[in-house]
Amino acid sequence: MFQRMADMSSEAFYLADYDGRFRYVNERALQLSGYSWDDFRRMTITDLDPDYPLELYRETIDAITPGQSPIVNTRARRKDGTFFPVDVSVARFTLAGEVYVFGVVRDVTARAQMEAAQKTFTQRMLQTLETERQRVARELDDNVGQALATVGVVLGTFERSASGALPAEARSVLDAARTLIQQITESVARIARDALPAELLTLGLEHTIRAHVRQFADRHRLGLRLTTGPVIGLLSRDQELHLYRVIQEALANVARHARATRVTVRLGRQRDAVVLVVRDDGVGLAKTSARETGLGLITMRERADLMGAKMLLRSAPRHGTELHVTIPIAPPSD
């Protein structure tokens, strides 16, 4: 009765012993893999999944406690030699003193394809965003910056032509206008520089981050603890740009939401990874805060994923927020 029911299932079932030998597979497992039951009787788990040699297979079984049914994300080999991604739910039980594993195998090819498509879309979206940022930076520099410079020249010409005929009140207004133009010019230059960080290519990631963080702390009147270590050559250009954007967004969140008095930024190498830490002493995040699901945080997570990095956000109300980004680096080639 069980066998007839199992053969009707849309999921692949198998039963294997402690040595990884198959004792039973259902009809769906045969269809999914292309093997016959005679093939399975001569095979082990390792034949179907070379990522699980016998030693690792047994370690995995031994780690399963009664009542647990962990899911293993792995791959399976078809009879034609091709591989496909699978999720395997496994349960361990003992019968007559022998250890067995019952597994349910799900083909997740469609999900993997969807995730790959989503990742490709995210890459294109961020590339488009970078292109648009660079266009805006050039527009600000070429048009707005030049227009402001022209206004400054006009005001200077007006002041010289008026000579001493300007009343004190008008001169005060003129001075205020020139001060305002200077402030706007500096703001435009900063926005253009943030949108198109040319220093990243010429001076490197460490220098660019130090300059940006210091300017941020000065602008928002925050205490700053900044520590950086040499990271030249450890990351690709794309990774450096993504990491710089993550720092920008993290600090922007501090300015917008944290109500902090101090910020700490650390960047450096730790063993086989480049690690970034951004911490503030602000109000922290509530569990339902929009900052946890906002576009900025989503973008940071997407950038971390594109870098192959692990991102961790820790926060609690009135205890500040801490962001960790860990980017694995390839070991040096021989």
C-alpha atoms as one frame of an Amber mdcrd trajectory, in Angstrom:
protein
   0.000   0.000   0.000   2.806   2.431   0.913   4.676   1.622  -2.300   1.607
   2.278  -4.447   0.996   5.570  -2.653   4.681   6.571  -2.942   4.709   5.813
  -6.665   1.755   8.190  -7.111   3.623  11.043  -5.418   5.019  13.994  -7.348
   8.026  13.980  -4.990  10.968  11.604  -5.219  11.373   9.284  -2.207  14.329
   7.110  -1.262  15.423   4.883   1.605  19.155   4.394   2.204  21.223   2.609
   4.840  24.195   3.843   6.858  26.574   2.866   4.055  24.667   5.038   1.594
  23.192   2.080  -0.340  19.708   2.571  -1.717  17.123   0.176  -0.310  14.103
   1.744  -1.999  13.222   4.544  -4.425   9.788   5.442  -5.758   8.682   5.866
  -9.366   9.220   9.632  -9.305  12.881   9.131  -8.338  13.340   6.885 -11.374
  11.704   9.456 -13.660  13.673  12.343 -12.222  17.076  10.684 -12.430  16.697
   8.482 -15.502  18.078   5.485 -13.613  16.301   2.152 -13.301  15.751   0.342
 -10.021  18.470  -2.122 -11.043  20.827   0.869 -11.427  19.921   2.199  -7.983
  20.554  -1.171  -6.347  24.174  -0.956  -7.528  24.587   2.705  -6.507  25.244
   4.712  -3.350  24.384   8.252  -2.309  27.828   9.375  -3.512  27.128   8.071
  -7.026  24.050  10.264  -7.176  25.621  13.239  -5.372  29.454  13.382  -5.517
  29.388  16.307  -3.061  28.540  13.764  -0.335  31.275  11.146   0.047  30.548
   8.373   2.550  32.330  10.135   5.433  30.338  13.353   4.999  27.129  11.393
   4.444  27.602   9.594   7.769  28.524  12.833   9.571  25.306  14.369   8.273
  23.252  11.396   9.435  24.897  11.352  12.872  24.086  15.044  13.329  20.337
  14.467  12.850  18.502  14.200  16.158  15.202  12.339  16.584  12.271  14.363
  15.342  14.414  16.532  13.097  13.954  16.673   9.334  16.609  19.076   8.035
  16.668  20.239   4.432  19.897  19.830   2.480  20.497  22.037  -0.562  22.627
  20.081  -3.002  22.608  18.610  -6.500  21.857  15.263  -8.106  23.294  13.540
 -11.160  21.097  12.121 -13.881  21.998   8.988 -15.776  23.072  11.112 -18.749
  25.693  12.798 -16.528  23.964  16.180 -16.164  23.292  17.703 -12.760  20.227
  19.493 -11.411  19.666  21.375  -8.108  17.620  19.665  -5.407  16.335  20.200
  -1.875  16.443  17.005   0.177  14.417  16.620   3.383  16.002  13.815   5.404
  14.909  11.894   8.487  16.911   9.305  10.410  15.474   6.230  12.089  16.732
   2.947  13.504  15.233  -0.459  12.723  16.511  -3.723  14.190  19.664  -1.948
  15.304  20.403  -0.597  11.816  20.420   3.117  10.910  18.441   4.235   7.872
  17.678   7.534   6.184  14.416   8.407   4.509  14.708  11.271   2.038  12.288
  13.376   0.033  13.914  14.956  -3.030  12.515  18.040  -4.744  13.768  19.273
  -8.099  14.301  23.029  -7.635  15.544  23.792 -11.141  12.701  26.239 -11.770
  13.440  28.063  -8.512  17.162  28.207  -9.283  16.419  29.609 -12.731  14.106
  32.217 -11.216  16.745  33.212  -8.653  19.357  33.463 -11.405  17.003  35.616
 -13.473  16.304  37.804 -10.434  20.040  38.194  -9.799  20.600  39.148 -13.444
  17.776  41.680 -13.219  19.265  43.128 -10.038  22.662  43.445 -11.686  21.141
  45.258 -14.645  19.092  47.505 -12.360  22.151  48.505 -10.351  24.193  49.021
 -13.518  21.430  51.278 -14.841  21.401  53.120 -11.524  25.169  53.670 -11.702
  24.896  54.917 -15.296  22.147  57.339 -14.302  24.142  58.558 -11.308  27.118
  59.246 -13.545  24.911  61.119 -16.032  23.434  63.260 -13.255  26.924  63.949
 -11.864  28.125  65.144 -15.251  25.003  67.271 -15.688  25.537  68.869 -12.295
  29.180  69.558 -12.995  28.769  70.766 -16.587  25.502  72.701 -16.337  24.599
  73.576 -12.764  28.191  74.111 -11.690  28.920  76.369 -14.649  25.646  78.280
 -14.147  26.529  78.961 -10.521  30.002  80.086 -11.517  28.442  82.444 -14.064
  26.103  83.922 -11.454  29.102  84.510  -9.210  30.917  86.326 -11.990  27.809
  88.461 -12.720  27.528  89.439  -9.062  31.205  90.322  -8.959  30.865  92.455
 -12.073  27.818  94.185 -10.613  29.663  94.911  -7.392  32.641  96.398  -9.221
  30.477  98.491 -11.568  28.454  99.887  -8.671  31.691 100.865  -7.001  30.967
 102.791  -3.848  27.399 103.584  -4.842  25.971 100.515  -3.165  24.117 101.259
   0.053  25.035  99.196   3.095  21.783  97.209   2.944  22.320  96.224  -0.698
  25.934  95.263  -0.003  24.729  93.043   2.844  22.238  91.319   0.521  24.959
  90.900  -2.114  27.332  89.337   0.395  24.575  86.948   1.539  23.864  85.987
  -2.069  27.537  85.272  -2.746  27.747  83.160   0.420  24.648  81.223  -0.618
  26.088  80.622  -4.096  29.290  79.317  -2.511  27.314  76.913  -0.308  25.256
  75.684  -3.258  28.440  75.239  -5.321  29.988  73.125  -2.563  26.802  71.034
  -2.223  26.642  70.439  -5.987  30.311  69.431  -6.028  29.736  67.022  -3.141
  26.663  65.451  -4.766  28.525  65.069  -8.057  31.519  63.546  -6.276  29.332
  61.065  -4.376  27.496  60.092  -7.555  30.701  59.659  -9.551  33.545  58.745
  -7.164  36.491  59.253  -9.510  38.848  58.846  -6.532  37.845  55.198  -6.379
  39.753  54.550  -9.592  42.638  56.934  -9.011  43.280  56.800  -5.253  41.714
  53.483  -4.244  38.944  52.264  -1.976  40.580  52.991   1.380  41.363  56.656
   0.602  37.930  57.248  -0.961  36.103  55.807   2.035  38.204  57.752   4.542
  37.496  61.009   2.712  33.775  60.305   2.409  33.350  59.241   6.044  35.246
  62.249   7.408  33.244  64.676   5.271  30.030  62.981   6.403  30.951  63.232
  10.092  31.941  66.907   9.728  28.781  67.785   7.793  26.487  66.173  10.375
  28.602  67.141  13.399  29.111  63.566  14.558  31.903  62.131  16.609  33.911
  59.723  14.470  36.044  56.662  15.060  37.552  55.593  11.735  39.884  52.642
  11.237  41.020  51.325   7.860  43.583  48.806   6.747  45.177  48.198   3.347
  42.743  46.482   0.976  44.333  47.359  -2.374  44.023  44.510  -4.870  41.818
  42.366  -2.646  38.526  43.188  -4.373  37.426  43.622  -7.960  36.412  47.066
  -9.219  32.754  46.064  -9.151  33.091  44.875  -5.550  34.811  48.114  -4.550
  32.034  50.191  -6.086  29.314  48.083  -4.433  31.053  48.342  -1.051  31.398
  52.110  -1.409  27.680  52.380  -2.191  26.853  50.240   0.858  28.831  52.640
   3.062  27.069  55.618   1.484  23.645  54.107   2.154  24.535  53.029   5.698
  25.731  56.525   6.595  22.718  58.100   4.887  20.509  55.971   7.160  22.446
  57.220  10.170  21.829  60.821   9.096  18.143  60.294   8.305  16.992  58.056
  11.131  19.503  57.295  13.881  19.660  60.575  15.820  23.188  59.519  16.680
  26.028  61.509  18.230  28.837  59.183  17.176  29.589  56.811  14.326  32.268
  54.137  13.990  33.554  52.836  10.661  36.061  50.008  10.303  37.402  48.582
   7.063  40.161  46.046   6.689  41.210  42.506   6.028  40.434  39.711   8.454
  42.023  36.457   7.341  40.435  35.546   3.996  37.880  38.346   3.908  37.468
  42.089   3.672  35.245  43.258   6.534  33.292  46.486   6.841  31.651  47.594
  10.098  29.449  50.684  10.445  28.078  51.376  13.943  26.146  54.270  15.450
  24.982  55.097  18.973  21.526  56.227  17.882  17.975  55.200  18.669  18.271
  51.807  16.950  15.641  49.897  15.044  12.251  48.707  16.175  11.402  45.196
  14.979   8.758  46.560  12.648  10.775  49.571  11.525  10.467  50.579   7.897
  14.245  50.825   7.833  14.447  47.040   7.949  12.461  46.630   4.742  13.108
  49.980   3.065  14.550  50.349  -0.405  17.944  51.378   0.939  18.386  48.220
   2.982  17.066  46.048   0.158  19.609  47.624  -2.190  22.402  47.037   0.327
  21.444  43.373   0.606  21.352  43.045  -3.175  24.789  44.626  -3.449  26.113
  42.278  -0.765  24.729  39.339  -2.715  26.373  40.553  -5.922  29.689  40.846
  -4.070  29.304  37.302  -2.743  29.299  38.872   0.720  27.526  38.121   3.966
  25.636  41.065   5.447  24.460  41.201   9.044  22.442  44.003  10.659  22.198
  44.186  14.440  20.047  46.717  16.224  17.811  47.293  19.185  15.752  50.273
  20.336  17.975  52.863  22.079  21.074  50.719  21.556  22.172  51.866  18.117
  22.676  49.918  14.905  25.632  47.903  13.652  26.190  46.753  10.068  28.658
  43.995   9.209  29.628  43.155   5.624  32.077  40.296   5.080  33.438  39.749
   1.552  35.426  36.551   0.970  38.616  37.051  -1.018  40.253  34.469  -3.245
  43.467  32.942  -1.909  46.591  33.973  -3.838  47.334  31.734  -6.811  50.575
  29.783  -6.869
